[in-house]
């Protein structure tokens, strides 16, 4: 894949990685990768951690357009301004290219943000691969200073923002295929909320893949990352690796 940095003059900054033989006149499916806490648009493009490398490799194997954005602050956790940024980026990409299906992927803050965005804008998303995420901001206890800054206040000050950005409370909105990876020993973003969400989605008859390793911490294996990606792509695009 080749990549080009895309900066449009405001906060909508992102990197495009295009598959070999890319033709903007032809329809192409899109994978948007959301970086983790403290990262930026280059994390999923340059990092060798398993989640990033696995996403890049899978996108290349399937010939997807790969986009890694900055979504407002490096620690935004998909607050209102980050949400607005991602909506605008998706709209711009759809104006520029013949986008077919759209899949979100992310790990940690990125995986949590993918779930948040999917429940807020389910009509824009065809699949989600969420790794090491929280689905419940009401109970989530880490990174609270940064989240409060992004959400416009603390849980006590703006409780509705924490509720509406918690995917666990809105499983009925998640009609798209979703894969999860999580670790039982993860102290950074504990897995309990996504385990509960996955069960609720299964009860609703949704397409769900849960890869839970009770002995794992906050990093997914390369193999689990690829498996989770392949599962979603196979159901959304109709191809499997």
N, C-alpha and C positions, 0 to 999 in steps of 0.2 A: 504494500500500500504506500501511497505518497500522501503527504499532508501539507496543508497550507493554513497559516494563521488568518483568521477572519476577525477584523476589528471594525465595528461600524460607527465608531465615534462617540458611543455612550458607554453604558455598563454592559452592553450586549457583546461580550467578547467570547469567541470560541475558536476551536481548532477543528478543521475538517481533515479527515483522512479518507482518501478516495481509493476505491479498489482499482486494480489493473483494468485498463480498457474502459474506464468510466466515461460515459457519454451523457451529458446533462440533458439531452433531448429525449432520453429513454427513461422509463419508470425505474426507480430504484428504491429499495427498502432502507429505512434509516434506523440506526442504533445511536441513541444519545446516552453518553456515560457521565454520570454525576460524581464529581470528586468527593473525597472525604474531608473531615474536619481539619482545617488549616491548609488544605490543598488549593489547587487552582486548575485551570483548564489544561495544563500540561501533565497533570498527574497520570491520567489514563493514557496519555500519548507516549510518555517517556519512562514511567516507572516500571521496574521489573518485579514488583510484588505480584503475587499470584492472581489477584483479582483483576489487575490492570492488564497484565500480559495475557491472561486467559480471555478477557473480553476482546482485546485486539486480535488475537489469533483466530478466534471464532468469527469475528466480523469479516476478517480477510478471507477465511475459508468459504464463507457464504456470499461474498461479494457485496457486503452491505456498505452504505455510506456511514462513516463513523464520525460522530461529532462530540467533542468534549468541551462544554461551556464553563465559563465563570457564571455563577448564578448569584449575583450581588456580592456579599461578603464571603471571605474564605471560611467563615464559620456561620453561615446563614441558616442552616437546618430548614430550608424551604419556608422561610417567613413570607409575608405578603409581598415584599419587594422582589425577593428571589422568584417567587411564583410568577409575578408580572414579567420578570426578565425571561423566564423560560417560555412563557406563552408567546412573547414577542419573537424569540429566537425560532420557535417552531413555525410561527406564521411566516417569518422571513424565509426559512428553508423551503416551505411549501410554495412560496412565490418564486423562488429561484430555481427549484428543481421539481421534477415530477415524482413526488414522494408517494410511495405506496403505503406499506405498513410501517408503524413507528413503535419501537421497543425502547423502554428505559432500563438502564442497568446502573447499579451503584452499590458501594459497600460502606458500612458504617453510617456516617452522616448522609452519604450519597444513596445508600440503600433505603434509609429512612425517608429521605426526600423524595425518592422515586415512589414510595407508597403514598406519601402525602399528596404529591401531585396527581397520582392516579385517582385518588378518591375525590379530589377537587375538580379534575378535568377528565373524567373517564372517557368522554367522547373523543379526546385527542390521542388516546393511548391504546395500542393493540396488544401489548404484552409488557410484562415487568419481570426483571431478574433482580431480586433484592437480597443482598448479602449482609450479614452481621448488622441487622437493623433493629430499630424499635418501631412498633406500630401503635404506641401509646405514650403520648407526650404528657399526659396527666400524671402518670406514675413514674415516668423516666426522671432520674435524679441527677444525672451527670451533665456537665457542660451548661449548667443553668444560667450563668451570667451571660454567655454568648447567645443562648436561646432567647433569653429575656430581651436582649438588645434587638434581636432579629424579629421577635414576635410582637414587639411594642410594649412589653411589660412582663411582670412575673405572672405565675399561675393565679395568684390572688388578685392581681390587677386586671388581667385580660383573660379570664378563664375560657372564654369562648374560642379564642385563638388556639389554645392548647387542645381543646376538644375537636375543633373542626380539622385540625392537622394530624389527628390520630386515626390512622386507617382502621384500627380495631373496632372503632365505633360505627363504621360504615361499610361492612362487608358486602352489603347488597349492591354497592356501587362498583365493586371490583368484578366485572363480568369478563375481563380478559384473562388469558393464561398467566399464571404467576409462579415463579420458582423462588425458593428460599434456600439459603445456606445459613446455618447458625451453629454456635458452639456452646456446649453446656457450661464451660468454664469461663465464658466471656464476661469479664467484669466491667469492660468499657461500655458496651451496649448489650445488656443481658437479653437472653433470647425468649423469655417467657411470653412477651406480648405477641411476637410473630408466631410462636407455637400455637397460641390460642387462636390467632387470626386464621392460620392455616386450617385448623379444625373447623372453624366457622364456615370457611369457604368450601370445605369438603361437604359439610352438611347442606350447603346451598347447591351442591352439584357442580361447583366450579372446577376448572382444570387447575390443579395445584401439584407442584412437586416440592416436597420438603426434604432437604438434606441436612439432618441434624446429627452432629457428632458430639456426644456427651463429653468426650475427652478433649475437645478442641477449645481454644481460646478465641481471640478476636481476629485471627487470620484464617481465611479459607484455603484449602489446598487448591493447587492448580487443577487437579482432576475434578474436584467438586465444582469449581468455577466453570470449567468447560462443560461438564454435564448439565449444570443448571442453565447455561446459555443455550446449549444445543436443544434442550427440551423446549424452551420457550420459542426459539426460532423455528423448530420443527412444527410447532402447532400454529404459529402466527403466519409464517411464510409458506409452510407446506413442504419444507425440506428438512432433512436431518443429516448430520455428519456421520 
